[in-house]
Amino acid sequence: MTFIEWVSAVVLTGYFACSTGGGASLTGPSTSPPLPAGSADVAIQDFTYSPATVNIRVGAAVRWTNYGPSPHTTTSNVGAWDSGQLNPASGSGSYGGATQGGTFQLTFTRTGTYGYHRRIHPPSLYPGFTGTVVVTP
């Protein structure tokens, strides 16, 4: 994690701790802590999020992992979160590589439907590079 990514994580943590309107909270910078029960993993690769839609309950988390050869992000459509750049997978240079790339994990504390995209490739140009988190009670 670069210094800028770390600072972004600290700022986001403060934002979610102080915000009354957010529906998610940051549970850690670019590490892979264990996911709470009922949480979901999303793979980022080939200009897609897989699965594109995840359904979780309040208190569960979503962890995004970059398996592609390029840096990616997960960015809320309404500004609730931005992962910062998730490093590409390392290894042989082919898709997937030998090792997973960067990860970002968010715990959702409110019900709702949360759309997201990759900041560098906006939905207007890459309509398939979007995702949705559906949070139920």
C-alpha positions in Angstrom: 0.0 0.0 0.0 1.4 3.4 -0.9 1.4 6.3 1.4 -1.4 8.0 -0.5 -3.5 4.9 -0.4 -2.9 4.7 3.4 -3.9 8.3 3.9 -7.0 7.8 1.8 -8.0 4.8 4.0 -7.4 6.9 7.1 -9.5 9.8 5.7 -12.3 7.4 4.7 -12.3 5.8 8.1 -12.8 9.2 9.6 -15.5 10.1 7.2 -17.5 6.9 7.9 -16.9 7.3 11.7 -18.3 10.9 11.6 -20.9 10.5 9.0 -24.6 10.0 9.8 -25.6 9.5 6.2 -23.3 6.7 5.1 -24.3 3.1 4.7 -20.9 1.5 4.9 -17.9 1.6 7.0 -14.3 0.8 6.2 -12.9 -2.2 8.0 -9.3 -2.0 7.1 -6.9 -0.8 4.5 -5.7 -3.0 1.6 -5.4 -6.2 3.7 -7.5 -9.3 3.7 -8.9 -9.7 7.2 -11.4 -12.6 7.7 -14.9 -11.7 6.4 -17.8 -11.7 8.8 -20.4 -14.4 8.3 -22.7 -13.8 5.3 -20.2 -11.6 3.5 -19.2 -11.7 -0.1 -16.1 -11.7 -2.3 -16.0 -9.9 -5.6 -13.3 -10.5 -8.2 -12.1 -7.7 -10.4 -10.8 -8.8 -13.8 -11.3 -8.3 -17.5 -13.3 -5.1 -17.1 -15.9 -6.8 -14.9 -16.8 -7.4 -11.3 -17.7 -11.0 -10.6 -20.3 -11.4 -9.4 -21.8 -8.1 -10.6 -24.5 -8.2 -7.9 -24.0 -9.4 -4.3 -26.7 -9.7 -1.7 -25.7 -9.4 2.0 -27.3 -8.6 5.3 -26.6 -5.5 7.5 -23.3 -6.1 9.3 -21.8 -8.2 6.5 -18.9 -7.1 4.3 -17.9 -7.1 0.7 -14.2 -7.7 -0.2 -13.1 -6.8 -3.7 -9.9 -8.4 -5.0 -8.0 -7.4 -8.2 -7.0 -10.5 -10.2 -6.2 -8.7 -13.4 -2.9 -7.3 -14.8 -3.9 -3.7 -14.4 -4.7 -1.5 -11.4 -8.5 -1.1 -10.6 -10.8 0.6 -8.1 -14.2 0.1 -6.6 -15.9 3.5 -6.4 -19.4 4.2 -5.1 -21.7 5.9 -7.6 -22.8 8.4 -4.9 -19.4 9.0 -3.2 -19.9 6.7 -0.2 -16.5 5.0 -0.8 -13.5 4.8 -3.1 -11.0 2.0 -2.7 -8.1 3.9 -4.2 -6.0 2.0 -6.7 -5.9 -1.7 -6.1 -2.6 -3.1 -7.3 -2.7 -5.7 -10.1 -2.1 -9.4 -9.6 1.6 -10.4 -9.7 3.1 -13.4 -11.3 3.7 -14.4 -14.9 2.0 -11.3 -16.4 -1.0 -13.2 -17.6 -4.5 -12.6 -16.4 -4.9 -13.8 -12.9 -1.1 -14.0 -12.4 0.4 -16.2 -9.7 -0.8 -14.0 -6.8 -3.9 -12.0 -6.2 -3.6 -8.2 -6.4 -4.8 -5.6 -3.9 -8.0 -5.9 -1.9 -10.5 -3.6 -0.4 -13.2 -4.5 2.2 -16.2 -2.6 3.4 -18.8 -3.5 6.1 -22.3 -2.3 5.3 -24.3 -1.0 8.3 -27.5 0.1 6.6 -30.0 -1.5 4.2 -30.1 -0.2 0.7 -28.9 -0.8 -2.9 -25.4 0.5 -3.5 -24.1 0.9 -7.1 -20.4 1.1 -7.9 -18.0 1.3 -10.8 -14.3 1.7 -11.6 -13.3 5.3 -11.3 -10.9 5.3 -14.3 -13.5 3.6 -16.6 -16.8 5.4 -15.9 -20.1 3.6 -16.6 -20.8 5.9 -19.5 -17.8 4.4 -21.4 -17.8 0.9 -19.8 -21.4 0.0 -18.9 -20.5 -3.6 -18.1 -17.8 -2.5 -15.5 -20.4 -1.8 -12.8 -21.6 -3.6 -9.7 -24.3 -3.5 -7.1 -24.4 -4.4 -3.4 -27.9 -5.1 -2.1 -28.1 -4.9 1.7 -31.1 -6.3 3.6 -32.0 -6.4 7.3 
